[in-house]
Amino acid sequence: MANTLGVYNPIFYANEALIHLEKALGMASRVHLGYDEERRAFGKGETVNIRKPAVLTTNNAPATAEDLATETVPVTLSYWREVKFALTDKELAFTGERIINDHIRPAAYSLANDIDTKLAALYKDTPWFYDLSGTPVVADITGPRKVMFDNNVPMEDLHYMINGTEEAGFLGLSAFAQQQGAGDFGVDTQRRGHLGTKYGFEMFSNQNVQTHTKGTADATALAVVAAVDAGVTTISLDAGSLTGTVVPGDSFVIAGNTQRYAITNTVTAATNALTGVTFTPALAADAAEDAVVTLRVDTHSANLAFHRNAFALVTAPLSEMGRELGAKIATVMDPITGLSLRSRVYYIGNSSVVHVALDVLYGVKTLDPNLACRACGA
């Protein structure tokens, strides 16, 4: 006979957890949210094809109408993450459903933190950078904006993720926290500590801002080993004397074109060459043999300015098959954002405990690295 767990309502838990999850999301609430149109259940490691935001062009009239069947992008559901806690018969006898409700919010926050950390790590795909000053100044906001402006990034729906050091510095600027610099918003910043919107960016602080640790390559002036065509994503580089490594997040630029590239694999120099370096985005123009390559390797705090369409988060529904085996399971999905979460409640007979689990299946991906700019701090 299947276990029935009384009044415990997994649908309520899942809905409550999803609400708290959405509230707790930092970077994740500011990126493109994709979903599989079939809305079917998936497993870890499977791929979801999401629609990439469209880019339309202006032509001389009368022009041919563009097809809105936008490009699809595959996103691997790499992460199946779970928060689970156990409750004894005694705990449930004295507290009932309340003890479960009390744990829903921190469990959802933990899942949100996990998602946010994975998204913040996508800074490694961003080749563009702006070096922040030692003491935060207004130029530390307008500088990244200029980099993005020059890259033809749409100047709306912009976000700026900063760490605690930058937040503390910005909070002390009159442009943020004083009436004469920020008007009534400055007064509110002093009261609440909210940075608000400045210079077109929706500013937000995030404890998950990553630190980039540079590779150990001992030369930054390199050359292309053999000619490569536009569109490739692998290149080999050499120098007269070269040892050490390059790692994901290091970047380079090739003479003759202003496009920067972010390295996506770890390569160790051998015989004064780095062979098989992969990078993003794809090569914008042909690169001739011996073309000069300038490598940037430095350790920094990877604050990040970005347009919403630079990165994507995809969640997918998980199976409810376990309900046939006595567990109480519910999967809920936000119809607008596509965010999905599952709750499970089940009894472990040999230990006399009830397990409550919240889990999510998700993937993250960089859609367009040219829509973001690293703000490199100490």
C-alpha positions as CSV (number, residue, x, y, z in Angstrom):
1,M,0.0,0.0,0.0
2,A,1.4,3.4,-0.9
3,N,2.3,5.8,1.9
4,T,-0.1,8.7,2.3
5,L,1.5,11.7,4.0
6,G,-1.6,13.3,5.4
7,V,-2.2,16.9,4.6
8,Y,1.2,17.6,3.2
9,N,0.7,19.5,0.0
10,P,3.6,19.3,-2.5
11,I,1.8,21.7,-5.0
12,F,1.7,24.4,-2.3
13,Y,5.4,23.8,-1.4
14,A,6.4,23.9,-5.1
15,N,4.4,27.1,-5.8
16,E,5.7,28.8,-2.6
17,A,9.3,27.8,-3.4
18,L,9.0,29.1,-7.0
19,I,7.8,32.4,-5.7
20,H,10.8,32.7,-3.3
21,L,13.2,31.4,-6.0
22,E,12.1,34.1,-8.4
23,K,12.5,36.8,-5.7
24,A,15.9,35.6,-4.7
25,L,17.4,35.5,-8.2
26,G,20.1,38.1,-8.7
27,M,21.8,37.9,-12.1
28,A,19.3,35.2,-13.1
29,S,16.4,37.5,-13.1
30,R,18.2,39.9,-15.5
31,V,19.1,37.5,-18.3
32,H,17.2,35.9,-21.2
33,L,14.9,33.2,-19.8
34,G,14.4,30.4,-22.3
35,Y,12.3,27.3,-22.3
36,D,11.4,24.3,-24.4
37,E,8.2,25.0,-26.3
38,E,6.9,21.5,-25.7
39,R,7.2,22.0,-21.9
40,R,8.0,18.3,-21.5
41,A,10.0,16.7,-18.7
42,F,13.8,16.3,-19.2
43,G,16.8,14.6,-17.7
44,K,20.2,15.9,-16.7
45,G,22.5,16.2,-19.7
46,E,19.7,16.6,-22.3
47,T,19.6,19.5,-24.6
48,V,16.9,22.1,-24.9
49,N,16.7,24.2,-28.1
50,I,15.5,27.8,-27.2
51,R,14.8,30.7,-29.5
52,K,17.5,33.3,-29.6
53,P,16.3,36.9,-29.4
54,A,15.8,38.2,-32.9
55,V,17.9,40.9,-34.5
56,L,16.1,42.9,-37.2
57,T,17.7,45.1,-39.9
58,T,16.6,48.3,-41.6
59,N,16.7,48.3,-45.5
60,N,15.7,50.7,-48.3
61,A,11.9,50.6,-48.9
62,P,10.2,48.7,-50.3
63,A,12.0,45.9,-48.5
64,T,11.5,42.2,-48.3
65,A,9.8,41.2,-45.1
66,E,12.0,39.3,-42.6
67,D,11.1,35.9,-41.3
68,L,10.5,36.0,-37.5
69,A,11.3,32.3,-37.2
70,T,14.4,33.2,-35.1
71,E,17.5,31.1,-34.7
72,T,17.5,28.4,-32.1
73,V,20.3,27.8,-29.7
74,P,21.0,24.5,-27.9
75,V,21.4,24.7,-24.2
76,T,22.5,21.6,-22.2
77,L,20.7,21.0,-19.0
78,S,24.0,20.5,-17.1
79,Y,22.8,21.0,-13.5
80,W,20.3,19.0,-11.5
81,R,20.5,20.6,-8.1
82,E,18.6,19.7,-5.0
83,V,17.9,20.9,-1.4
84,K,16.7,18.2,0.8
85,F,15.9,18.0,4.6
86,A,14.7,15.3,6.9
87,L,12.0,15.6,9.6
88,T,11.5,13.0,12.3
89,D,8.1,11.7,13.4
90,K,8.5,13.7,16.7
91,E,9.2,17.0,14.9
92,L,6.2,16.5,12.7
93,A,4.0,15.5,15.6
94,F,4.7,18.7,17.4
95,T,4.9,21.1,14.5
96,G,2.9,19.5,11.7
97,E,3.1,21.2,8.3
98,R,4.5,24.5,9.7
99,I,8.0,23.1,10.0
100,I,8.1,22.3,6.3
101,N,6.7,25.8,5.4
102,D,9.4,27.4,7.5
103,H,12.1,25.7,5.5
104,I,10.7,26.5,2.0
105,R,12.1,30.0,1.8
106,P,15.8,29.1,2.8
107,A,15.7,26.1,0.5
108,A,14.5,28.2,-2.4
109,Y,17.2,30.8,-1.6
110,S,19.9,28.1,-1.7
111,L,18.7,27.0,-5.1
112,A,18.7,30.6,-6.4
113,N,22.2,31.1,-5.1
114,D,23.4,28.0,-7.0
115,I,21.8,29.2,-10.2
116,D,23.2,32.7,-9.8
117,T,26.8,31.4,-9.2
118,K,26.7,29.4,-12.5
119,L,25.5,32.5,-14.4
120,A,28.1,34.8,-12.8
121,A,30.8,32.3,-14.0
122,L,29.8,33.1,-17.6
123,Y,32.0,36.2,-17.3
124,K,34.7,33.9,-18.8
125,D,33.0,34.2,-22.2
126,T,33.2,38.0,-22.1
127,P,36.2,39.3,-24.0
128,W,35.6,43.0,-23.5
129,F,36.8,44.8,-20.4
130,Y,37.2,48.1,-18.6
131,D,39.7,48.5,-15.8
132,L,38.1,50.1,-12.8
133,S,39.9,52.7,-10.7
134,G,41.3,51.9,-7.3
135,T,38.6,54.1,-5.7
136,P,35.2,54.0,-7.4
137,V,34.3,57.0,-9.5
138,V,31.5,57.8,-12.0
139,A,33.8,56.8,-14.8
140,D,33.7,53.2,-13.5
141,I,30.1,53.2,-14.8
142,T,30.3,55.4,-17.9
143,G,33.5,53.6,-19.0
144,P,31.9,50.1,-19.4
145,R,28.9,51.9,-21.0
146,K,31.2,53.4,-23.6
147,V,32.7,50.0,-24.4
148,M,29.2,48.6,-24.9
149,F,28.1,51.6,-26.9
150,D,31.0,51.3,-29.2
151,N,30.1,47.6,-29.7
152,N,26.6,48.6,-30.9
153,V,24.9,47.1,-27.9
154,P,21.3,48.2,-27.6
155,M,21.3,50.9,-24.9
156,E,18.2,49.6,-23.1
157,D,17.7,46.7,-20.7
158,L,21.2,47.1,-19.4
159,H,22.4,45.7,-16.0
160,Y,25.6,46.1,-14.0
161,M,26.6,43.5,-11.4
162,I,29.1,44.6,-8.8
163,N,30.8,43.1,-5.8
164,G,30.8,44.5,-2.2
165,T,33.9,46.6,-2.8
166,E,32.4,48.5,-5.7
167,E,29.0,48.8,-4.0
168,A,30.7,50.4,-0.9
169,G,32.5,52.8,-3.1
170,F,29.4,53.7,-5.2
171,L,27.3,54.2,-2.1
172,G,29.7,56.9,-1.1
173,L,29.4,58.9,-4.3
174,S,27.3,62.0,-4.5
175,A,26.0,60.7,-7.9
176,F,24.2,57.9,-5.9
177,A,23.7,58.9,-2.3
178,Q,23.3,62.7,-2.0
179,Q,20.4,65.0,-2.9
180,Q,22.5,67.3,-5.0
181,G,23.9,64.5,-7.1
182,A,21.0,62.1,-7.3
183,G,17.9,64.0,-6.2
184,D,15.3,62.0,-4.2
185,F,16.8,58.8,-5.3
186,G,19.9,59.7,-3.4
187,V,17.9,60.1,-0.2
188,D,16.4,56.7,-0.8
189,T,19.9,55.2,-1.4
190,Q,21.0,56.5,2.0
191,R,18.0,55.0,3.7
192,R,17.8,51.6,1.9
193,G,21.2,51.0,0.4
194,H,19.7,50.5,-3.1
195,L,21.8,51.8,-5.9
196,G,18.9,52.0,-8.4
197,T,19.4,52.9,-12.1
198,K,22.4,55.0,-13.1
199,Y,23.6,56.0,-16.5
200,G,21.3,53.5,-18.1
201,F,22.3,50.6,-16.0
202,E,20.1,48.8,-13.5
203,M,22.8,48.5,-10.8
204,F,22.8,45.5,-8.4
205,S,25.3,44.1,-6.0
206,N,25.9,40.3,-5.9
207,Q,27.9,38.2,-3.5
208,N,28.4,35.8,-6.3
209,V,30.7,38.0,-8.4
210,Q,33.5,35.8,-9.5
211,T,37.3,36.4,-9.3
212,H,39.2,35.6,-12.4
213,T,42.6,33.9,-11.8
214,K,44.8,34.4,-14.8
215,G,46.8,31.8,-16.7
216,T,50.6,31.7,-16.2
217,A,51.7,32.5,-19.8
218,D,54.9,34.5,-19.5
219,A,54.5,36.4,-22.9
220,T,51.7,38.6,-24.1
221,A,53.0,39.4,-27.6
222,L,52.3,36.4,-29.7
223,A,51.6,35.5,-33.4
224,V,49.2,33.3,-35.4
225,V,51.0,30.0,-36.2
226,A,49.0,29.4,-39.5
227,A,46.4,31.4,-41.4
228,V,42.8,30.9,-40.2
229,D,39.5,31.8,-41.8
230,A,36.7,33.9,-40.4
231,G,34.2,31.8,-38.5
232,V,36.6,29.4,-36.8
233,T,36.8,29.1,-33.0
234,T,40.2,27.4,-32.7
235,I,43.6,29.0,-33.2
236,S,47.3,28.2,-32.4
237,L,49.7,30.9,-31.2
238,D,53.4,31.1,-30.7
239,A,56.2,33.4,-29.6
240,G,60.0,33.3,-29.6
241,S,59.9,32.3,-26.0
242,L,56.7,31.1,-24.3
243,T,55.9,29.0,-21.3
244,G,52.9,28.7,-19.0
245,T,49.2,28.4,-19.6
246,V,46.2,30.3,-20.8
247,V,42.9,29.6,-19.0
248,P,39.2,30.2,-19.7
249,G,38.6,33.9,-19.2
250,D,41.9,35.1,-20.5
251,S,41.5,37.1,-23.7
252,F,43.2,38.3,-26.8
253,V,42.9,40.6,-29.9
254,I,44.4,40.0,-33.4
255,A,46.0,42.9,-35.2
256,G,43.9,44.2,-38.1
257,N,40.6,43.8,-36.4
258,T,39.2,45.3,-33.2
259,Q,37.1,42.3,-32.2
260,R,38.3,40.8,-28.9
261,Y,38.1,37.1,-28.0
262,A,37.7,35.2,-24.8
263,I,39.6,31.9,-24.4
264,T,37.4,29.0,-23.4
265,N,39.9,26.1,-22.7
266,T,43.1,25.6,-20.7
267,V,46.2,25.2,-22.9
268,T,49.8,24.7,-21.7
269,A,52.6,26.1,-23.9
270,A,54.8,23.5,-25.5
271,T,57.8,24.3,-27.8
272,N,57.0,28.0,-27.4
273,A,53.5,27.5,-28.8
274,L,49.9,27.4,-27.5
275,T,48.2,24.8,-29.8
276,G,44.5,24.4,-30.1
277,V,43.3,27.5,-28.2
278,T,39.5,27.7,-28.4
279,F,37.7,31.0,-28.1
280,T,34.4,32.9,-28.3
281,P,33.0,34.6,-30.4
282,A,33.9,33.0,-33.7
283,L,36.7,34.7,-35.6
284,A,35.3,37.9,-37.1
285,A,37.8,38.2,-40.0
286,D,40.5,36.1,-41.6
287,A,43.8,36.1,-39.7
288,A,47.0,35.8,-41.6
289,E,50.0,33.7,-40.6
290,D,52.3,35.6,-38.2
291,A,49.5,38.2,-37.5
292,V,50.3,39.9,-34.2
293,V,48.2,38.7,-31.2
294,T,48.1,40.6,-28.0
295,L,47.2,38.4,-25.0
296,R,45.6,39.8,-21.8
297,V,46.2,37.7,-18.7
298,D,45.4,39.3,-15.4
299,T,43.7,38.4,-12.1
300,H,40.7,40.5,-11.3
301,S,37.3,40.7,-9.8
302,A,34.9,40.1,-12.6
303,N,32.1,42.7,-12.1
304,L,29.9,42.5,-15.2
305,A,27.9,45.0,-17.3
306,F,25.6,43.3,-19.7
307,H,22.5,43.5,-21.9
308,R,19.7,41.0,-21.0
309,N,20.3,39.1,-24.2
310,A,24.0,38.4,-23.5
311,F,23.2,35.3,-21.4
312,A,20.5,32.8,-21.0
313,L,19.0,30.6,-18.2
314,V,16.9,27.6,-19.1
315,T,15.0,25.4,-16.6
316,A,13.1,22.3,-17.5
317,P,10.3,20.3,-15.8
318,L,11.4,17.2,-13.9
319,S,9.4,13.9,-13.9
320,E,6.6,13.2,-11.5
321,M,6.7,9.5,-12.0
322,G,7.6,8.9,-8.4
323,R,4.0,9.6,-7.4
324,E,3.1,6.1,-8.5
325,L,5.5,4.8,-5.9
326,G,3.9,6.5,-2.9
327,A,5.7,9.9,-2.9
328,K,3.9,13.2,-3.1
329,I,5.4,15.1,-6.1
330,A,4.5,18.3,-7.8
331,T,6.2,20.2,-10.6
332,V,5.3,23.8,-11.3
333,M,6.3,26.2,-14.0
334,D,5.9,30.0,-14.3
335,P,4.0,30.4,-17.6
336,I,5.7,33.7,-18.4
337,T,9.4,33.1,-17.5
338,G,9.5,29.3,-18.0
339,L,11.1,28.8,-14.6
340,S,10.3,25.3,-13.3
341,L,10.7,23.7,-9.9
342,R,9.8,20.3,-8.4
343,S,8.9,19.4,-4.8
344,R,8.8,15.9,-3.3
345,V,7.6,14.7,0.1
346,Y,8.1,11.0,1.0
347,Y,8.4,8.8,4.0
348,I,11.5,6.6,4.8
349,G,10.1,3.7,6.8
350,N,13.3,2.2,8.2
351,S,14.4,5.5,9.7
352,S,11.0,7.0,10.5
353,V,11.6,10.3,8.8
354,V,9.9,12.3,6.2
355,H,12.2,13.7,3.4
356,V,11.2,17.0,1.8
357,A,13.1,17.9,-1.4
358,L,13.1,20.8,-3.8
359,D,15.0,20.4,-7.0
360,V,15.6,22.2,-10.3
361,L,17.1,21.1,-13.6
362,Y,18.7,23.9,-15.5
363,G,21.4,25.1,-17.9
364,V,23.1,28.4,-18.6
365,K,24.7,29.8,-21.7
366,T,26.3,32.9,-23.3
367,L,24.2,33.9,-26.2
368,D,26.3,36.9,-27.4
369,P,29.6,37.8,-25.7
370,N,29.7,41.1,-27.5
371,L,26.7,42.3,-25.4
372,A,28.7,42.4,-22.2
373,C,31.7,44.0,-20.7
374,R,33.8,42.9,-17.7
375,A,34.4,45.7,-15.2
376,C,37.7,44.5,-13.8
377,G,38.4,45.4,-10.2
378,A,41.1,44.5,-7.7
